[in-house]
Amino acid sequence: MKTLYSQAQGIFESKGSKFLAFLVPYGEFESLLTSLKQEHLKAVHFVSATRHLNEFKQILESFDDDGEPKGSSGMPSLNVLRGENLIDIGVIVVRYFGGTLLGVGGLVRAYTNAIKDAIDSAKSQGLLEDFVLRENLNFEIDYALLSQCEYMAKKLGVELVKESFLENSIALRLEGEKENIESIKAKFDKQI
């Protein structure tokens, strides 16, 4: 699976209608949708789709046709994200009507081509990266071992957060790749 860490854009035109696609990390999706609606006041539709992993490691998907005919925009948009195996990502396509009706087939082609253009843009800019499942672990460590633990966490690319300072230990939260977290825990669990 791949994910996106920075916004990418694409465009497609058909019979005078413009389709502007915005591919964004999932965490930025809602705020971008709000700002696009304020910025593109003359646009007629804001079609969207999302795919993300929840805390139970389940893929949650959503789509919105935003007034376009059923099956012509939201689901095809989601299918492009699925086909590219993208996760923790959202896409919004802003449509400006050009005066000619495109029909369901024409809308499907237009929305999917706009999103594919945004994905191609993300690929060419190197914005897509392999998705790494991150896990959390809470545990306590003696004060004397903190600097060693911080060094190891930094070396392995694990985020270390000092949650609270207790009488004889520090409560930590580690976030990162599962195997890296487990190696830190294994090293310091024996010493606690």
PyMOL commands that place a pseudoatom at each C-alpha (Angstrom):
pseudoatom trace, name=CA, resn=MET, resi=1, chain=A, elem=C, hetatm=0, pos=[0.000, 0.000, 0.000]
pseudoatom trace, name=CA, resn=LYS, resi=2, chain=A, elem=C, hetatm=0, pos=[1.047, 3.583, -0.614]
pseudoatom trace, name=CA, resn=THR, resi=3, chain=A, elem=C, hetatm=0, pos=[0.185, 6.803, 1.155]
pseudoatom trace, name=CA, resn=LEU, resi=4, chain=A, elem=C, hetatm=0, pos=[0.661, 10.508, 0.516]
pseudoatom trace, name=CA, resn=TYR, resi=5, chain=A, elem=C, hetatm=0, pos=[2.436, 12.990, 2.750]
pseudoatom trace, name=CA, resn=SER, resi=6, chain=A, elem=C, hetatm=0, pos=[1.871, 16.185, 0.764]
pseudoatom trace, name=CA, resn=GLN, resi=7, chain=A, elem=C, hetatm=0, pos=[-0.943, 17.481, -1.425]
pseudoatom trace, name=CA, resn=ALA, resi=8, chain=A, elem=C, hetatm=0, pos=[-0.996, 16.777, -5.194]
pseudoatom trace, name=CA, resn=GLN, resi=9, chain=A, elem=C, hetatm=0, pos=[-3.302, 18.190, -7.858]
pseudoatom trace, name=CA, resn=GLY, resi=10, chain=A, elem=C, hetatm=0, pos=[-4.650, 17.110, -11.209]
pseudoatom trace, name=CA, resn=ILE, resi=11, chain=A, elem=C, hetatm=0, pos=[-6.978, 18.505, -13.851]
pseudoatom trace, name=CA, resn=PHE, resi=12, chain=A, elem=C, hetatm=0, pos=[-9.180, 17.169, -16.623]
pseudoatom trace, name=CA, resn=GLU, resi=13, chain=A, elem=C, hetatm=0, pos=[-11.419, 19.010, -19.091]
pseudoatom trace, name=CA, resn=SER, resi=14, chain=A, elem=C, hetatm=0, pos=[-14.341, 17.603, -21.026]
pseudoatom trace, name=CA, resn=LYS, resi=15, chain=A, elem=C, hetatm=0, pos=[-16.802, 19.533, -23.238]
pseudoatom trace, name=CA, resn=GLY, resi=16, chain=A, elem=C, hetatm=0, pos=[-16.126, 22.777, -21.388]
pseudoatom trace, name=CA, resn=SER, resi=17, chain=A, elem=C, hetatm=0, pos=[-16.392, 21.316, -17.878]
pseudoatom trace, name=CA, resn=LYS, resi=18, chain=A, elem=C, hetatm=0, pos=[-13.292, 21.510, -15.679]
pseudoatom trace, name=CA, resn=PHE, resi=19, chain=A, elem=C, hetatm=0, pos=[-12.498, 18.882, -13.069]
pseudoatom trace, name=CA, resn=LEU, resi=20, chain=A, elem=C, hetatm=0, pos=[-9.857, 19.932, -10.506]
pseudoatom trace, name=CA, resn=ALA, resi=21, chain=A, elem=C, hetatm=0, pos=[-8.615, 17.019, -8.376]
pseudoatom trace, name=CA, resn=PHE, resi=22, chain=A, elem=C, hetatm=0, pos=[-6.932, 17.509, -4.999]
pseudoatom trace, name=CA, resn=LEU, resi=23, chain=A, elem=C, hetatm=0, pos=[-5.232, 14.451, -3.479]
pseudoatom trace, name=CA, resn=VAL, resi=24, chain=A, elem=C, hetatm=0, pos=[-4.457, 14.964, 0.227]
pseudoatom trace, name=CA, resn=PRO, resi=25, chain=A, elem=C, hetatm=0, pos=[-3.334, 13.097, 3.331]
pseudoatom trace, name=CA, resn=TYR, resi=26, chain=A, elem=C, hetatm=0, pos=[-6.402, 11.919, 5.265]
pseudoatom trace, name=CA, resn=GLY, resi=27, chain=A, elem=C, hetatm=0, pos=[-5.722, 14.220, 8.235]
pseudoatom trace, name=CA, resn=GLU, resi=28, chain=A, elem=C, hetatm=0, pos=[-6.024, 17.303, 5.991]
pseudoatom trace, name=CA, resn=PHE, resi=29, chain=A, elem=C, hetatm=0, pos=[-9.147, 16.163, 4.123]
pseudoatom trace, name=CA, resn=GLU, resi=30, chain=A, elem=C, hetatm=0, pos=[-11.898, 17.963, 6.089]
pseudoatom trace, name=CA, resn=SER, resi=31, chain=A, elem=C, hetatm=0, pos=[-10.090, 21.302, 6.334]
pseudoatom trace, name=CA, resn=LEU, resi=32, chain=A, elem=C, hetatm=0, pos=[-9.231, 21.237, 2.619]
pseudoatom trace, name=CA, resn=LEU, resi=33, chain=A, elem=C, hetatm=0, pos=[-12.844, 20.468, 1.682]
pseudoatom trace, name=CA, resn=THR, resi=34, chain=A, elem=C, hetatm=0, pos=[-14.015, 23.456, 3.725]
pseudoatom trace, name=CA, resn=SER, resi=35, chain=A, elem=C, hetatm=0, pos=[-11.432, 25.799, 2.208]
pseudoatom trace, name=CA, resn=LEU, resi=36, chain=A, elem=C, hetatm=0, pos=[-12.118, 24.598, -1.361]
pseudoatom trace, name=CA, resn=LYS, resi=37, chain=A, elem=C, hetatm=0, pos=[-15.832, 25.337, -0.928]
pseudoatom trace, name=CA, resn=GLN, resi=38, chain=A, elem=C, hetatm=0, pos=[-14.954, 28.885, 0.182]
pseudoatom trace, name=CA, resn=GLU, resi=39, chain=A, elem=C, hetatm=0, pos=[-12.370, 29.359, -2.576]
pseudoatom trace, name=CA, resn=HIS, resi=40, chain=A, elem=C, hetatm=0, pos=[-14.355, 27.920, -5.531]
pseudoatom trace, name=CA, resn=LEU, resi=41, chain=A, elem=C, hetatm=0, pos=[-17.697, 29.673, -5.110]
pseudoatom trace, name=CA, resn=LYS, resi=42, chain=A, elem=C, hetatm=0, pos=[-18.754, 29.163, -8.756]
pseudoatom trace, name=CA, resn=ALA, resi=43, chain=A, elem=C, hetatm=0, pos=[-18.063, 25.416, -8.767]
pseudoatom trace, name=CA, resn=VAL, resi=44, chain=A, elem=C, hetatm=0, pos=[-21.149, 23.216, -8.969]
pseudoatom trace, name=CA, resn=HIS, resi=45, chain=A, elem=C, hetatm=0, pos=[-19.928, 19.978, -7.333]
pseudoatom trace, name=CA, resn=PHE, resi=46, chain=A, elem=C, hetatm=0, pos=[-17.353, 18.894, -4.743]
pseudoatom trace, name=CA, resn=VAL, resi=47, chain=A, elem=C, hetatm=0, pos=[-17.115, 15.134, -5.190]
pseudoatom trace, name=CA, resn=SER, resi=48, chain=A, elem=C, hetatm=0, pos=[-14.957, 13.288, -2.666]
pseudoatom trace, name=CA, resn=ALA, resi=49, chain=A, elem=C, hetatm=0, pos=[-13.663, 9.902, -1.571]
pseudoatom trace, name=CA, resn=THR, resi=50, chain=A, elem=C, hetatm=0, pos=[-11.473, 8.711, 1.321]
pseudoatom trace, name=CA, resn=ARG, resi=51, chain=A, elem=C, hetatm=0, pos=[-9.671, 5.551, 2.472]
pseudoatom trace, name=CA, resn=HIS, resi=52, chain=A, elem=C, hetatm=0, pos=[-8.033, 5.303, 5.881]
pseudoatom trace, name=CA, resn=LEU, resi=53, chain=A, elem=C, hetatm=0, pos=[-6.995, 2.823, 8.514]
pseudoatom trace, name=CA, resn=ASN, resi=54, chain=A, elem=C, hetatm=0, pos=[-8.731, 3.119, 11.884]
pseudoatom trace, name=CA, resn=GLU, resi=55, chain=A, elem=C, hetatm=0, pos=[-7.328, 2.194, 15.305]
pseudoatom trace, name=CA, resn=PHE, resi=56, chain=A, elem=C, hetatm=0, pos=[-8.578, -1.395, 14.868]
pseudoatom trace, name=CA, resn=LYS, resi=57, chain=A, elem=C, hetatm=0, pos=[-6.584, -1.778, 11.622]
pseudoatom trace, name=CA, resn=GLN, resi=58, chain=A, elem=C, hetatm=0, pos=[-9.748, -1.748, 9.513]
pseudoatom trace, name=CA, resn=ILE, resi=59, chain=A, elem=C, hetatm=0, pos=[-9.882, 0.116, 6.215]
pseudoatom trace, name=CA, resn=LEU, resi=60, chain=A, elem=C, hetatm=0, pos=[-12.717, 2.639, 6.300]
pseudoatom trace, name=CA, resn=GLU, resi=61, chain=A, elem=C, hetatm=0, pos=[-13.920, 4.082, 3.011]
pseudoatom trace, name=CA, resn=SER, resi=62, chain=A, elem=C, hetatm=0, pos=[-16.316, 6.860, 2.145]
pseudoatom trace, name=CA, resn=PHE, resi=63, chain=A, elem=C, hetatm=0, pos=[-17.481, 8.757, -0.916]
pseudoatom trace, name=CA, resn=ASP, resi=64, chain=A, elem=C, hetatm=0, pos=[-19.863, 11.604, -1.744]
pseudoatom trace, name=CA, resn=ASP, resi=65, chain=A, elem=C, hetatm=0, pos=[-21.459, 12.272, -5.168]
pseudoatom trace, name=CA, resn=ASP, resi=66, chain=A, elem=C, hetatm=0, pos=[-22.412, 15.821, -4.058]
pseudoatom trace, name=CA, resn=GLY, resi=67, chain=A, elem=C, hetatm=0, pos=[-25.471, 15.959, -6.296]
pseudoatom trace, name=CA, resn=GLU, resi=68, chain=A, elem=C, hetatm=0, pos=[-24.018, 14.212, -9.353]
pseudoatom trace, name=CA, resn=PRO, resi=69, chain=A, elem=C, hetatm=0, pos=[-26.033, 11.226, -10.675]
pseudoatom trace, name=CA, resn=LYS, resi=70, chain=A, elem=C, hetatm=0, pos=[-25.685, 8.132, -8.490]
pseudoatom trace, name=CA, resn=GLY, resi=71, chain=A, elem=C, hetatm=0, pos=[-22.688, 6.001, -9.435]
pseudoatom trace, name=CA, resn=SER, resi=72, chain=A, elem=C, hetatm=0, pos=[-21.174, 8.643, -11.713]
pseudoatom trace, name=CA, resn=SER, resi=73, chain=A, elem=C, hetatm=0, pos=[-18.584, 10.264, -9.471]
pseudoatom trace, name=CA, resn=GLY, resi=74, chain=A, elem=C, hetatm=0, pos=[-18.092, 9.294, -5.809]
pseudoatom trace, name=CA, resn=MET, resi=75, chain=A, elem=C, hetatm=0, pos=[-17.803, 5.524, -6.213]
pseudoatom trace, name=CA, resn=PRO, resi=76, chain=A, elem=C, hetatm=0, pos=[-15.599, 5.779, -9.335]
pseudoatom trace, name=CA, resn=SER, resi=77, chain=A, elem=C, hetatm=0, pos=[-13.364, 8.169, -7.374]
pseudoatom trace, name=CA, resn=LEU, resi=78, chain=A, elem=C, hetatm=0, pos=[-13.101, 5.664, -4.532]
pseudoatom trace, name=CA, resn=ASN, resi=79, chain=A, elem=C, hetatm=0, pos=[-12.375, 2.898, -7.044]
pseudoatom trace, name=CA, resn=VAL, resi=80, chain=A, elem=C, hetatm=0, pos=[-9.371, 4.837, -8.374]
pseudoatom trace, name=CA, resn=LEU, resi=81, chain=A, elem=C, hetatm=0, pos=[-7.970, 5.062, -4.814]
pseudoatom trace, name=CA, resn=ARG, resi=82, chain=A, elem=C, hetatm=0, pos=[-8.594, 1.330, -4.378]
pseudoatom trace, name=CA, resn=GLY, resi=83, chain=A, elem=C, hetatm=0, pos=[-7.039, 0.478, -7.740]
pseudoatom trace, name=CA, resn=GLU, resi=84, chain=A, elem=C, hetatm=0, pos=[-3.874, 2.402, -6.862]
pseudoatom trace, name=CA, resn=ASN, resi=85, chain=A, elem=C, hetatm=0, pos=[-3.837, 0.708, -3.429]
pseudoatom trace, name=CA, resn=LEU, resi=86, chain=A, elem=C, hetatm=0, pos=[-3.749, 4.064, -1.595]
pseudoatom trace, name=CA, resn=ILE, resi=87, chain=A, elem=C, hetatm=0, pos=[-4.476, 4.373, 2.137]
pseudoatom trace, name=CA, resn=ASP, resi=88, chain=A, elem=C, hetatm=0, pos=[-4.833, 7.234, 4.652]
pseudoatom trace, name=CA, resn=ILE, resi=89, chain=A, elem=C, hetatm=0, pos=[-5.729, 9.509, 1.785]
pseudoatom trace, name=CA, resn=GLY, resi=90, chain=A, elem=C, hetatm=0, pos=[-8.594, 11.622, 0.512]
pseudoatom trace, name=CA, resn=VAL, resi=91, chain=A, elem=C, hetatm=0, pos=[-9.470, 13.105, -2.855]
pseudoatom trace, name=CA, resn=ILE, resi=92, chain=A, elem=C, hetatm=0, pos=[-11.726, 16.039, -3.672]
pseudoatom trace, name=CA, resn=VAL, resi=93, chain=A, elem=C, hetatm=0, pos=[-12.731, 16.878, -7.234]
pseudoatom trace, name=CA, resn=VAL, resi=94, chain=A, elem=C, hetatm=0, pos=[-14.081, 20.372, -7.829]
pseudoatom trace, name=CA, resn=ARG, resi=95, chain=A, elem=C, hetatm=0, pos=[-16.271, 20.550, -10.947]
pseudoatom trace, name=CA, resn=TYR, resi=96, chain=A, elem=C, hetatm=0, pos=[-17.011, 23.638, -12.970]
pseudoatom trace, name=CA, resn=PHE, resi=97, chain=A, elem=C, hetatm=0, pos=[-19.926, 23.010, -15.361]
pseudoatom trace, name=CA, resn=GLY, resi=98, chain=A, elem=C, hetatm=0, pos=[-19.180, 23.826, -19.002]
pseudoatom trace, name=CA, resn=GLY, resi=99, chain=A, elem=C, hetatm=0, pos=[-22.726, 23.921, -20.336]
pseudoatom trace, name=CA, resn=THR, resi=100, chain=A, elem=C, hetatm=0, pos=[-22.868, 20.441, -21.884]
pseudoatom trace, name=CA, resn=LEU, resi=101, chain=A, elem=C, hetatm=0, pos=[-24.230, 17.394, -20.067]
pseudoatom trace, name=CA, resn=LEU, resi=102, chain=A, elem=C, hetatm=0, pos=[-21.701, 14.571, -20.079]
pseudoatom trace, name=CA, resn=GLY, resi=103, chain=A, elem=C, hetatm=0, pos=[-23.939, 11.644, -19.152]
pseudoatom trace, name=CA, resn=VAL, resi=104, chain=A, elem=C, hetatm=0, pos=[-23.035, 9.034, -16.537]
pseudoatom trace, name=CA, resn=GLY, resi=105, chain=A, elem=C, hetatm=0, pos=[-20.274, 7.452, -18.644]
pseudoatom trace, name=CA, resn=GLY, resi=106, chain=A, elem=C, hetatm=0, pos=[-18.742, 10.835, -19.432]
pseudoatom trace, name=CA, resn=LEU, resi=107, chain=A, elem=C, hetatm=0, pos=[-18.793, 11.816, -15.760]
pseudoatom trace, name=CA, resn=VAL, resi=108, chain=A, elem=C, hetatm=0, pos=[-17.135, 8.540, -14.729]
pseudoatom trace, name=CA, resn=ARG, resi=109, chain=A, elem=C, hetatm=0, pos=[-14.355, 9.118, -17.273]
pseudoatom trace, name=CA, resn=ALA, resi=110, chain=A, elem=C, hetatm=0, pos=[-13.906, 12.765, -16.308]
pseudoatom trace, name=CA, resn=TYR, resi=111, chain=A, elem=C, hetatm=0, pos=[-13.710, 12.181, -12.545]
pseudoatom trace, name=CA, resn=THR, resi=112, chain=A, elem=C, hetatm=0, pos=[-11.406, 9.177, -12.830]
pseudoatom trace, name=CA, resn=ASN, resi=113, chain=A, elem=C, hetatm=0, pos=[-9.088, 10.946, -15.303]
pseudoatom trace, name=CA, resn=ALA, resi=114, chain=A, elem=C, hetatm=0, pos=[-8.807, 14.010, -13.041]
pseudoatom trace, name=CA, resn=ILE, resi=115, chain=A, elem=C, hetatm=0, pos=[-7.878, 11.808, -10.066]
pseudoatom trace, name=CA, resn=LYS, resi=116, chain=A, elem=C, hetatm=0, pos=[-5.432, 9.741, -12.129]
pseudoatom trace, name=CA, resn=ASP, resi=117, chain=A, elem=C, hetatm=0, pos=[-3.778, 12.997, -13.200]
pseudoatom trace, name=CA, resn=ALA, resi=118, chain=A, elem=C, hetatm=0, pos=[-3.390, 13.998, -9.522]
pseudoatom trace, name=CA, resn=ILE, resi=119, chain=A, elem=C, hetatm=0, pos=[-1.932, 10.561, -8.701]
pseudoatom trace, name=CA, resn=ASP, resi=120, chain=A, elem=C, hetatm=0, pos=[0.481, 10.786, -11.658]
pseudoatom trace, name=CA, resn=SER, resi=121, chain=A, elem=C, hetatm=0, pos=[1.510, 14.227, -10.413]
pseudoatom trace, name=CA, resn=ALA, resi=122, chain=A, elem=C, hetatm=0, pos=[2.131, 12.815, -6.916]
pseudoatom trace, name=CA, resn=LYS, resi=123, chain=A, elem=C, hetatm=0, pos=[4.213, 9.979, -8.398]
pseudoatom trace, name=CA, resn=SER, resi=124, chain=A, elem=C, hetatm=0, pos=[6.314, 12.297, -10.550]
pseudoatom trace, name=CA, resn=GLN, resi=125, chain=A, elem=C, hetatm=0, pos=[6.990, 14.571, -7.551]
pseudoatom trace, name=CA, resn=GLY, resi=126, chain=A, elem=C, hetatm=0, pos=[7.886, 11.614, -5.312]
pseudoatom trace, name=CA, resn=LEU, resi=127, chain=A, elem=C, hetatm=0, pos=[5.029, 12.355, -2.897]
pseudoatom trace, name=CA, resn=LEU, resi=128, chain=A, elem=C, hetatm=0, pos=[3.791, 8.765, -2.605]
pseudoatom trace, name=CA, resn=GLU, resi=129, chain=A, elem=C, hetatm=0, pos=[5.555, 6.566, -0.070]
pseudoatom trace, name=CA, resn=ASP, resi=130, chain=A, elem=C, hetatm=0, pos=[5.110, 3.038, 1.191]
pseudoatom trace, name=CA, resn=PHE, resi=131, chain=A, elem=C, hetatm=0, pos=[2.519, 2.900, 3.948]
pseudoatom trace, name=CA, resn=VAL, resi=132, chain=A, elem=C, hetatm=0, pos=[4.020, 1.780, 7.251]
pseudoatom trace, name=CA, resn=LEU, resi=133, chain=A, elem=C, hetatm=0, pos=[1.682, 0.584, 9.966]
pseudoatom trace, name=CA, resn=ARG, resi=134, chain=A, elem=C, hetatm=0, pos=[2.575, 2.454, 13.138]
pseudoatom trace, name=CA, resn=GLU, resi=135, chain=A, elem=C, hetatm=0, pos=[1.817, 1.111, 16.588]
pseudoatom trace, name=CA, resn=ASN, resi=136, chain=A, elem=C, hetatm=0, pos=[1.800, 2.596, 20.087]
pseudoatom trace, name=CA, resn=LEU, resi=137, chain=A, elem=C, hetatm=0, pos=[3.233, 1.181, 23.278]
pseudoatom trace, name=CA, resn=ASN, resi=138, chain=A, elem=C, hetatm=0, pos=[3.113, 2.623, 26.788]
pseudoatom trace, name=CA, resn=PHE, resi=139, chain=A, elem=C, hetatm=0, pos=[5.595, 1.524, 29.438]
pseudoatom trace, name=CA, resn=GLU, resi=140, chain=A, elem=C, hetatm=0, pos=[7.669, 2.822, 32.329]
pseudoatom trace, name=CA, resn=ILE, resi=141, chain=A, elem=C, hetatm=0, pos=[11.442, 3.160, 32.509]
pseudoatom trace, name=CA, resn=ASP, resi=142, chain=A, elem=C, hetatm=0, pos=[13.927, 4.121, 35.233]
pseudoatom trace, name=CA, resn=TYR, resi=143, chain=A, elem=C, hetatm=0, pos=[15.282, 7.657, 35.030]
pseudoatom trace, name=CA, resn=ALA, resi=144, chain=A, elem=C, hetatm=0, pos=[18.829, 6.299, 34.620]
pseudoatom trace, name=CA, resn=LEU, resi=145, chain=A, elem=C, hetatm=0, pos=[17.872, 4.495, 31.388]
pseudoatom trace, name=CA, resn=LEU, resi=146, chain=A, elem=C, hetatm=0, pos=[16.086, 7.398, 29.710]
pseudoatom trace, name=CA, resn=SER, resi=147, chain=A, elem=C, hetatm=0, pos=[18.999, 8.709, 27.634]
pseudoatom trace, name=CA, resn=GLN, resi=148, chain=A, elem=C, hetatm=0, pos=[19.779, 5.190, 26.329]
pseudoatom trace, name=CA, resn=CYS, resi=149, chain=A, elem=C, hetatm=0, pos=[16.127, 4.669, 25.425]
pseudoatom trace, name=CA, resn=GLU, resi=150, chain=A, elem=C, hetatm=0, pos=[15.939, 8.064, 23.681]
pseudoatom trace, name=CA, resn=TYR, resi=151, chain=A, elem=C, hetatm=0, pos=[19.078, 7.255, 21.679]
pseudoatom trace, name=CA, resn=MET, resi=152, chain=A, elem=C, hetatm=0, pos=[17.740, 3.878, 20.576]
pseudoatom trace, name=CA, resn=ALA, resi=153, chain=A, elem=C, hetatm=0, pos=[14.332, 5.350, 19.680]
pseudoatom trace, name=CA, resn=LYS, resi=154, chain=A, elem=C, hetatm=0, pos=[15.958, 8.053, 17.539]
pseudoatom trace, name=CA, resn=LYS, resi=155, chain=A, elem=C, hetatm=0, pos=[18.209, 5.500, 15.838]
pseudoatom trace, name=CA, resn=LEU, resi=156, chain=A, elem=C, hetatm=0, pos=[15.210, 3.272, 14.965]
pseudoatom trace, name=CA, resn=GLY, resi=157, chain=A, elem=C, hetatm=0, pos=[12.919, 6.132, 13.887]
pseudoatom trace, name=CA, resn=VAL, resi=158, chain=A, elem=C, hetatm=0, pos=[10.522, 5.654, 16.804]
pseudoatom trace, name=CA, resn=GLU, resi=159, chain=A, elem=C, hetatm=0, pos=[8.752, 8.650, 18.312]
pseudoatom trace, name=CA, resn=LEU, resi=160, chain=A, elem=C, hetatm=0, pos=[9.234, 8.782, 22.083]
pseudoatom trace, name=CA, resn=VAL, resi=161, chain=A, elem=C, hetatm=0, pos=[6.925, 10.899, 24.241]
pseudoatom trace, name=CA, resn=LYS, resi=162, chain=A, elem=C, hetatm=0, pos=[7.441, 11.387, 27.946]
pseudoatom trace, name=CA, resn=GLU, resi=163, chain=A, elem=C, hetatm=0, pos=[3.894, 11.067, 29.273]
pseudoatom trace, name=CA, resn=SER, resi=164, chain=A, elem=C, hetatm=0, pos=[4.513, 11.659, 32.989]
pseudoatom trace, name=CA, resn=PHE, resi=165, chain=A, elem=C, hetatm=0, pos=[7.300, 11.781, 35.511]
pseudoatom trace, name=CA, resn=LEU, resi=166, chain=A, elem=C, hetatm=0, pos=[6.634, 9.405, 38.387]
pseudoatom trace, name=CA, resn=GLU, resi=167, chain=A, elem=C, hetatm=0, pos=[8.451, 9.000, 41.697]
pseudoatom trace, name=CA, resn=ASN, resi=168, chain=A, elem=C, hetatm=0, pos=[10.899, 6.305, 40.533]
pseudoatom trace, name=CA, resn=SER, resi=169, chain=A, elem=C, hetatm=0, pos=[10.290, 6.115, 36.783]
pseudoatom trace, name=CA, resn=ILE, resi=170, chain=A, elem=C, hetatm=0, pos=[9.047, 7.868, 33.664]
pseudoatom trace, name=CA, resn=ALA, resi=171, chain=A, elem=C, hetatm=0, pos=[5.919, 6.788, 31.803]
pseudoatom trace, name=CA, resn=LEU, resi=172, chain=A, elem=C, hetatm=0, pos=[6.711, 6.720, 28.071]
pseudoatom trace, name=CA, resn=ARG, resi=173, chain=A, elem=C, hetatm=0, pos=[4.722, 6.316, 24.899]
pseudoatom trace, name=CA, resn=LEU, resi=174, chain=A, elem=C, hetatm=0, pos=[6.487, 4.930, 21.845]
pseudoatom trace, name=CA, resn=GLU, resi=175, chain=A, elem=C, hetatm=0, pos=[5.056, 5.216, 18.339]
pseudoatom trace, name=CA, resn=GLY, resi=176, chain=A, elem=C, hetatm=0, pos=[6.576, 3.623, 15.258]
pseudoatom trace, name=CA, resn=GLU, resi=177, chain=A, elem=C, hetatm=0, pos=[6.978, 0.401, 13.328]
pseudoatom trace, name=CA, resn=LYS, resi=178, chain=A, elem=C, hetatm=0, pos=[5.980, -2.607, 15.407]
pseudoatom trace, name=CA, resn=GLU, resi=179, chain=A, elem=C, hetatm=0, pos=[9.309, -4.459, 15.205]
pseudoatom trace, name=CA, resn=ASN, resi=180, chain=A, elem=C, hetatm=0, pos=[11.265, -1.339, 16.215]
pseudoatom trace, name=CA, resn=ILE, resi=181, chain=A, elem=C, hetatm=0, pos=[9.019, -0.709, 19.210]
pseudoatom trace, name=CA, resn=GLU, resi=182, chain=A, elem=C, hetatm=0, pos=[9.287, -4.339, 20.281]
pseudoatom trace, name=CA, resn=SER, resi=183, chain=A, elem=C, hetatm=0, pos=[13.088, -4.258, 20.123]
pseudoatom trace, name=CA, resn=ILE, resi=184, chain=A, elem=C, hetatm=0, pos=[13.171, -1.176, 22.382]
pseudoatom trace, name=CA, resn=LYS, resi=185, chain=A, elem=C, hetatm=0, pos=[10.739, -2.769, 24.816]
pseudoatom trace, name=CA, resn=ALA, resi=186, chain=A, elem=C, hetatm=0, pos=[12.727, -6.033, 24.852]
pseudoatom trace, name=CA, resn=LYS, resi=187, chain=A, elem=C, hetatm=0, pos=[15.971, -4.214, 25.626]
pseudoatom trace, name=CA, resn=PHE, resi=188, chain=A, elem=C, hetatm=0, pos=[14.597, -2.054, 28.423]
pseudoatom trace, name=CA, resn=ASP, resi=189, chain=A, elem=C, hetatm=0, pos=[12.030, -4.453, 29.924]
pseudoatom trace, name=CA, resn=LYS, resi=190, chain=A, elem=C, hetatm=0, pos=[14.894, -6.646, 31.119]
pseudoatom trace, name=CA, resn=GLN, resi=191, chain=A, elem=C, hetatm=0, pos=[16.577, -3.718, 32.844]
pseudoatom trace, name=CA, resn=ILE, resi=192, chain=A, elem=C, hetatm=0, pos=[13.552, -2.271, 34.640]
for i in range(1, 192): cmd.bond("trace and resi %d" % i, "trace and resi %d" % (i + 1))
show_as sticks, trace
zoom trace
